[in-house]
Amino acid sequence: MVVKRRLSFVLWCLAGPAWGHHTRDHAMLAEDPQRVVEQIRQGTGGEFLGLAWGAVILLLVLGGIRWWRGRS
């Protein structure tokens, strides 16, 4: 039961940015094309991208260590 709650919470947290990204793409279709091209070339900050990848790598390493110790 606790695992389902945690999984639901994680999925709920991930749904907000995905929905925002989806609606932003559709809103871009109504904007001036030149402005959209400039925004795409400028890009976004992606401040938390490194943190997210670090967390994923850490979880994979810890899972690998746990699996390796379980084999012995």
Secondary structure, DSSP 8 states (H G I E B T S, - for coil): -HHHHHHHHHHHHHHHHHHHHHHHHHHHTTS-HHHHHHHHHH----TTHHHHHHHHHHHHHHHHHHHHHHH-
